[in-house]
Amino acid sequence: MKYMFFSGKGGVGKTTISSATALNLALNGKKTLIVSTDPASNLSDIFEQNLKEEETKIKGVDNLYASEINAADSLEKYRAKVLGDSIEGLDNDVVSMIEEEFKSPCTEEIASFDSFTGFIARKDFDVIIFDTAPTGHTLRLMSLPLKWTTYIEEVKKGEGRTCMGPVANLEGSIEIYNKALKILTDKSATNFLFVMRPQELSFYETLRSIEEIKSIGITNIEILINQVLPDKLAKFNIFEEQYKLNEKIIEQAKETGYKIKKYYLMPEEIKGLDSLKKFILMEDKNYAVKYFDKFFNSDDNNNAGGDHNIINNNNSAISDLQSFNKNNSDLINKINSDAINSAKFIFFIGKGGTGKSTVSLLTGLYLSKYKNKKTLVVSVDPASHIGKIMGVESVSEEPVQVENKNLFLSVISPESALSDYKADTLQFFQKVSNNADSLKVLEEELNSPCTLEIAYFKKFYNYFKLGYGKNNIKENTNADININAGGNLNLNIKINNNIQNNAYDGLKDEFDYIIFDTAPTGHALRLLFLAFEYQKENKNNNSAKDEELEFLINTIKDKEKTYFSLVLYPEFTPIEEAYRAYNDLKGAGIDVSFLSINYLLNEKLKSIKFFKDKINQELKYLNVIKEKFNLPSLFFEQYPYEINYKNIEKFLKNSFKL
């Protein structure tokens, strides 16, 4: 039995390569299951078939099955597994308490994790492939078998209660978790493949992630380099710089000593079995040479040499770039003209790899430098690189100023969020209680892997507190810790406590804009919707109205204070994922304000046959975007070089009318 994990930063092509690998194994007689652990899974899109958590046979091919782990389905399955028939005959009060525990927002993570370990326990396939969420969330998933096993063992020595109820309810899981840990660290059973692009930031993220995955005992590692430029593109001036960077990064990857594999940039969208089969064939060098010859050894390229290929930035797939610049500036200026006496918030949300960080930073630069607005760009993505892009050595939770005096950067670190939350909660509890037994229970609960989600949410909320004082709401210092009637500790999820937020104390009311560069879609929506779940939990517990939590929710829903932009590019998968997010937000009472359409190809590239069909396809999808959303949009051109602090100004000038 073999297990393969495909990981990497959002948008590098994990789903494409993992799906092609699964198909190839199946075509070669291996009974194969591909499982997506990404909350915003795209397996259904790429196989053009509706998938669910229970494995589904892929139509048109023998031996291939697929599954998408769904949080809601996992939660119901986990509830039935933990409770079984034990709920029958219990007092109504006890049943109510158990039901409340399963309404806890953090329960979804353990339920999804339980589904994940369930797949590892399977023995009815030759190979199980995991198409994982973007890097930071995958690393957390990989570490959970050890964390949950350790947590359960420690709780058994203490009070016997976990954040999921009595430890006895989880006894059946610990054997599975131990087995999962053993399989993950077995070099002969598990192969971990990091997918990257031949770019500096992608390579840096891969090296960092490799060290983290090695720290939990996973050592059978490979590096897959995707979207490598075909050699024949190097003859065109516009791609010379990018091609040299590609070659440099590939050489550096080889020097790591890990097994390396290359996948070329394709001129067509990979979607459906036929395109996946073609993608597999591209691994044959002879086939690849013949395939690319038809794009480059052609009369269509006779006029595509020399200076003619230097993009003059005066035309694009929709209209000329000057119109784009004016459109982008007008849209942001309209937001800026709204006269509101409080900080404004802008969320950029989208599939991994759509360019959320770039769009966030360009918008932040425009507002801070050319509209003289004090602006903070916050990354809530565990794999954030906003500091590297802006040439800032180190970015942490406390806002750091960049060269532009009006622009600040901040990153929420999961590690510091958890550490601060534990320390602050214990310190606060010791101020209001000297009950040693309760303190012991609290310490055990704080060691639960579930605690991270609560801690991360509180850090996220702190950024909204920067604008809190302008709304004249009295600070509330009620405790969020109490002992319930049964003597058990109850951590009510309330924001209104007196835990200090030193990183923010001197910054209230200072920022005109706070821009959130979010984690990929599923995780970003999860963070946002936690506010609504905590609000519902407070109501279910008949808790006093939490004014700060109400402020957060009202601010998120206020169209004059908070703007949501879905970031996408003109291809099927990012459009469909954006549309799902659009409907999810709408269902929660949140309106999307505008779109950010990224990676638009310059029309001048039509002179190269390799891009001609891709540009025509792009125009088709732009019409689809217009029909589906009918929203104002920012437009950003795709450039043949990597964005960094050396050329960020060039990107800015090409994106806004300055």
N, C-alpha and C positions, 0 to 999 in steps of 0.2 A: 504494500500500500504506500503510495507516494502522495505528498502534499506540496503544493506550490503556491507561494504567496507573491502577488505582484503589488508592489508599493511604489510610492513616489509622490512628488508635489502635484497638485491639481493641474489637469490639462496636459500632462506629458504623454498621455496615450496608454494608460494602464488597461482600460477596458478593451481597447482595440487589440493590443498585444496579447492580453490574457485570453480573450475570446478566440483569437486566431490560433493560439497555442492549444486551447481546448479542442477546437475543431480539428486541428492537425493530428492530435493524439487519437481522437475518435475515428478519424479516417484511416488511421493505422491500426485499428482494432482494439484500442484501449477503451474500456468503459470509463467514461469521464464525466465528472460533475463539476460545473463552474458555479461558484457561489459569490454573490456580491454582498459585502458587509458595509457598503456605502449607503447612508440614509437617502442620498440622491442618486440611486443606482440608475445606470443607463443600459444594463444588459437587455432589457425588453426592447429598447430602441435599436440596438445594434443587431439583435437577432430577429427583429421585426415580429415579435411574438409576445403576448401578455404573459408575464411570469409572476409567480408568487413564492412564498417561503417553501412550500412543499415542492420538491423537485419536479420539473416539467420536461418531458422529452422535446428536444428541438426537432421541429418538422424538417424533413428532407435529408436527415443524416442519422445513421445508426450510431448507437453507443454514446450519444451526447445528451446530457441533461443539464438544466440550469435552475438556479434558485436565487431569489432576492430576499434577504432577511428584512422583514417588515416589523417596525417597532411595535405597532398595535397588535399584530398577530402574535408576536413573540411574547408580549405582556400577558395576553389571555392564556396562551399555552403554559407560560411559566406559573401563572396563578393556579391553574388546574394541577400542575405538577407539585407545587409546594403544599397546597392545601389538601388536595385529594378529597377524601370523604371525611377528613378530620373536622370540618366545619359543622357537620351534622351533630345535633344534640348540645351544641354550645349555647350559653346564654346570649341573648340579643346584644348586651353590652360588649361582650367579648367579640362577637361576630362583627359588630360595628367598628371596634378597634382594629381588627384584622383587615377589614375592608379599607379603612383609612390608610393603613400602612401601604396597601397596594395602590393607593391614589398618589403616593409620594412621587414627585416629578423624577427623582433619581432612579425609580424602580425600572424605568424603560431600559436604562443602560444595562443593568444586571440581567434583565430578561433577554435583550438582544445578545449579550455575551453568552448567556446560557444556550441560546440557539446556535451560536458559533461553536461552542465546545461540543454541542451535540453532533455537529457535522464532522468534527475531528474524530468522534467516537465511531463513525460509520466504518463498516468493513465490506460493503457491497459494491465498491467501485475500485478500479485499478488506480485512478488518480483523482484527487480532489483539488481543484484550483480555486484560490480565493482572490477575487478582484476587490481590492480593499479601498477604503476611504483614503483621502489625501494624507500624507505622511504623519502629521502630528497625531491624528486620531487613530491611525493604524498602530503607532507605537504604544499608545495607551491600551488598545485592544490586546496587543501582544503581551503587555505586562500584567494584564488582569488575572490570568491563571495563578501567578505567584502571589499577587496582592490579595485575592480572595481566599486562597488557601491559607496564607499567613493570618489573615484577619479572622477567619473562622476558627483556626486552631487557638488563637489568643483569646477569643471570646469564650471558648469552651472552658478555659482555665478561670474565667471571671464570672460574670453575672449570668452568662448563658443567653443573652439577648443581643441580636444583631439589629442593624437598621432595617432588616427585612423580617423582623419578628424573632421567635425563639430559634436558637441555633439548631435545635433538633430538626427543624423544618428543612435545614440545608445540609444535613448529614449525608444525604444521598448524592449531593452535588460534589462534595469534596473529592471523592474518588475520581469523578470525571475531570475535575479541574487539575488534579495531580497528573492524570493521564495525559491531558492536553499539554501540560507543561513539559512532560517527558517527551512527547512527540515533537513539539516545537523545537526542542534543543537537541534532537537526534539528527545528526548530519546525514545519516543514510535514509531518513524518512522525509525530512523537510528541506525544501530549497526556497530561499528568499531572494526574489529578483527585484532589484530597484530599477525603475524606469526613469530616465532623465532625457532632457534635450541637450544638444551640444552647446550649452551656454554656461557662463560663469556662475550665475546664481543657482541654476539647476544642479550643477556639479557640486557647488558648495553645500546645498541642501542634502544631496545624496551622501556626501562624505560624513556630514553631521549625523544623519539618520543611521548610517552604517554603524557608527560608534555607539549610538544608543541601542540599536538592536543587538549588537554584540554584548552589551552590558547585561542583558537578560539571558545570555547563553545561546543565542542563535548565531551560528558561524558559517553555515553553508550559503554563501552569498554570491550573487552575480550582478553585473551592471549591464543594463540594456539601454543603448543610446538610440533614441527615436528621432525622426524628422531630420536626419542627416541630409544635407544638400547633395544632389547628384553631382558628380565631378564636372559634368558638362555645363553646369550653371556658372562655374567659376570664370568662364570666358567673358561673361557679361559684367561690365564695370560695376553695376549696382550691387552685385553679389560678392564682389571680390573680398571685401572686408569680412563679411559674415562667413564665407567659405574658409578663410584663414583661421578665424576663431573656432570654427567647427573642428578643423584639423588639430589645432592646439589643444582643445578640450579632450578630443579623442585620445591624443597621445598621453595627456595627463591621466586619463582614466586607465589606460593600459599600464601606466607606471604604478598603480595601486596594487597590482598583483592579482586582482580578481578577474574572473573570466568575463570577457567583454563580447557583446554582440551588437551589431549595427542594424538599424532599420531606416530605410530611406524616406525622405519626404515624398508623399504621393500627390499627384495632380488631381486626384479625385477623392470624394468622400468615401470612407470605409463604413458601409452599412449594408447588411444582408449577407447571406452565405456566399454569393458569387464574388463580391468584393473582398470578403475575408479569405477566400481561396486564392485570389490573385495576390493578396498581401502575403500569404504563406509562400507562394511561388517566388516572390521577390527575394527570399533568402538564398535562392540559387543564383550565384553571380552571373552565370551565362544568360539566364532568363532576364535578370535585371538589366544587363547591357542591351539586350535586344528590345526590351520594353522601353528604355529611355531613348534608344536610337530613333524611334518613330516620332519623338517629340523634338529632337535636336538636329537630326540629319534630314532637314526638310527645307524646301524653298520658303516656307512660312517664316523662317528665321533669317532669310537673306538680308533683310533690312533691320536686323535686330542687334547689330554689332556696334562697337565703339561708343561714341558720345551719345548716340541716339537712345542708349539704354540708361542714361543718367536721368533719373526722375526729376523733373523740374518743379514738382509739387504744384502744378496748376490744373491738374485734372484728376478725377477719381471715378470710381465705378458708378456713382450717382450724379455728381455734379462737380464743379471745380472746387479746389481746396479752399479758396477764398470764401466761397459760400458756406463751406463747412465751418470755417473759423468764425464767421459772423453769426451763423446759427448757434454754435456752441456758446459764444459770448452772450448773445441775446438771451439764451435760456438761463444761464447762470445769473446774468444781470437782473432778470425778472425775479428770481428767487431772492437776490440781494436787495431788491427794491421794496420788498414787503416790510413795512414798518412795524417791527415787533420789538418790544423792550425786553428781550431775553435772548439767550444763546439759541442758535438754530442748529439742528442736527441733520446730517445727510448720511444715509446708509447706502453703500454700494454692495449689492448682493448678487451672487451668480455662481455658476458652475466653476469648479477649479480650472485654472488656466485661461479664463476669459479676460484676464488683465485687470482685476479689481484694484490691485495695489497701484498700478500705473495710473488708472483713471482717478483714484482717490488722491494721489499725489499731484497730478496735473491740475485737478480742480482746486486742491488746497493751495498750490502755488499761485494759481490765477487769482484767487480771492485774497490771499495774503499780500502778494507783491503788487498786483495791479488794481485791486479794490481797497487796499489798505485795511483789511480785516484781519484781526488777530485770530489765527486758525490753528486748530489742533487736529492732526490726523492720528487716529488711534487704530492699531491693528488688533483685532481679536482672533487672528489666525495663529495657531501655535507654530506654524512654519513661516512666520513673517520675515520679510527681507526689506522692509521700508527703510531701515537705517542704512543698509548697504547701498540701496538705490540712491539715497540722498547723500552718501559719503559721510555719514555720521558713525563714528567708531562703535558706540554702544548705545542702545535704546532700551529703556526699561519702563516700568510703570510710571515713574515720575516724568512728566513732560520735559523733553530736552529741546533746546532751541537750535535751529539750523542757521546757516549763514544769513538767510533772509530773516530779519529780526521779528517778523510777524508770524512765522511758521514754526510750529512745534510738533514733535513726534512722540508717540507713546505706544508701548506694547504691553498687553496683558500676558504675563507669564503664568502658565498653569502651576509651576512649582512655587513661585512666590505667592500666588493667590492662595494655594492650599496652606502653605506655611503661615502666612499672616492670619488666615481665618482661624486656624487651630489655636495659635497663640492668643489672638484677640478674644476668642470665645472662652477659652480657659481663664484668661485674666478677668473677663467680665463676670463669669460665673463665680469666681472666688470672691468677688466684691459683694455679691448678693446672697451667697450661701456658704456655710461651712460644713455642709453635709458630705462627709468623706465617701460614703457609699455612692451617692449620686455623682460625685466628681469622678469616681472610678468608671461608672457607666458612661458618663460623658466622654471620657478619654477613649473608651472602647469604641463608641459611636463615631468619634472624630477620626478614628483610624480606618473607618469603612471606606472602600474605594468610591462609594457614592458621594462622599463629602466634597470631592473635587468639583462636581457640578454646581453645588450650592456656593462654594467659595468663588468659583469663576463668575457666577452670576452676580455676586455681591461686588466684585471688582468692576464688572461691566456697569452696574448701577451707579457706582461712584462717579462716573463721567457725567451722568445726568445730574448729579448733585452739584456739579460746577455751575449749573444754571438754576439751582434750587432756590437760592436766596432772592432772586428777582421775582419769585412768585408769591412772596410774603406768606409762606406756610410755616407755621411754628414748628421748630424741631421737636420731635417726640423722643423721649429717652426710656420708653418702656422696655422691659426685658423681653428677650425672645426665647428664654429658657424657663421651663417650669417642670414641676414634678406632678404627674397625674395621680388620679385617685388610687390607682393600683400600685403606686410606689415606683413606677418606671419613669425614666427621664423622657421628656418630650421636647424635641427641638422644633418648635414652630418656625416655619420659614417666614420670618418677618424682617423687613428692612429697617424698621424704626428702633435702633438700639444706639447705645452711646459708645460703640466701638470707634476709636479714633481713626481718622483717615489722613495721616500726616502729609501724605504726598499731595493732598488736595486742599489742605486748610488755607494756604495762602493764595489759592488760585480761583476761588469762587468768583463768579461774575466777570472773570477776565476775558473769556473767549467769546468772540462773535460767532464762530462756527466750530463745531466738533464733528469731524468726518470719520465715519467708521469704515475701515477696510476689513470686511468680514471674512470669516472662514467660509469654505464652500457651502453651497446652498443649504443642504440638510442640517448642518451644524449651526449655521447662522440663524435659521428659522427656529431651531430648538432653543437657542439662547434667548431669542425674542419672546417666544411663546411661554417660556418659564414664568414670565411676569404674570401672564393670565392664569397659569396653573397655580401659582402661589396665591393669587387673589382668590381663586376658587377654593383652594385648600383652607384659607382663612375663613371663608364663609361656611364651609362644611364643618369647621371646628367651632363655629360661633364665636370666633375671635373678634376683638375690637377692630374697627376699621383702621387699616394701616395707611395713614395719610401719605407717607412717602411712596409706598407702592402704588397708591392711587395716582399720585403725581406722575410717576414713571409711565403708567399705562395711558393716562390722559395726554401726556406729552407725545408718546409714540403715535397716538391716534390723531393728534392735532396737525392738520395739513398745512398750517401756517408756521409751525415750529419745526416739524420733522418731515424730511423728504426721503422717499425711498426710490432708489434707482436700480433696476435690474440690468446687470452687465452681461452681454451676450455677443456672439459673433454669428454671421449668417451661415450657419449649418444646422442640420436637423436637430441633433442632440442638445446643443445649448439653447436652441429656441424652445424645444419641448420642455426642458427643465425650467427655463425661465417662466414659461406659461403655467407650469404646475405651481411654482413659487408665487406667481401672480394670483392664482386662485386661492392658494393657502392664506396669503396675506389678506386678500379680500374677505375670506371667510372669517378672519379674526377682526374685521373692521378696520383694516389698514389699507389705504389706497396707495398704489404705486404712482409716483409723481412724474417720472420720466424714465426713458431707457438710455443706456449707454451702449452703443453699437460699436464694437471694437474690431480691429484687424481687417479693415476694408482695403482691398487691393487697389493699387493705383491703375487707372485705365491704360496707362502707358505700357504696362506689362503685357497687354494683349499682343504686342509685337513679338512676344516669345510664346510659341505654341504651347509650351508646358503650362502656362497660366491662362490661356484663352478660355478653355472650358470652365475652369474654376471661377473666372470672373463672371461668365454667363450664369453659372450656377448661383453665384453670390447675388446677382440681380434678382433671380427667381426667389431666393430666400428673403431678400429685403422686402419684396412684395408680400410674402407670407407674414413677416413681422408686422408690416403695416396693417394687414387684415386682422391679425390676431389681437393686437394690442391697441392700435390707434392712439398712440401716446406721443407727446413730443420727445425728441431724442437728441442726445449728444452723439457725434460721429468722430471716430478716431481711425486714422490710417495705419496700416501695417507697414512697419519700416524694416528693411533688411539688416538691422543691427540691433544689438541688445541695449535696452534702456539702462543707464547708470548715471552717476553724478556728473560724468563728463559731457553727456549729451542730453540731459534732462531739459535744458533750456531750448534745445533744438526741437524736442518733442512739444514743448509748451508753445513755441512760436508757430508750429505747424497745426496746433489744435485750437488756439484761441486768437481772436483779433486783438492784438496788444497795442 
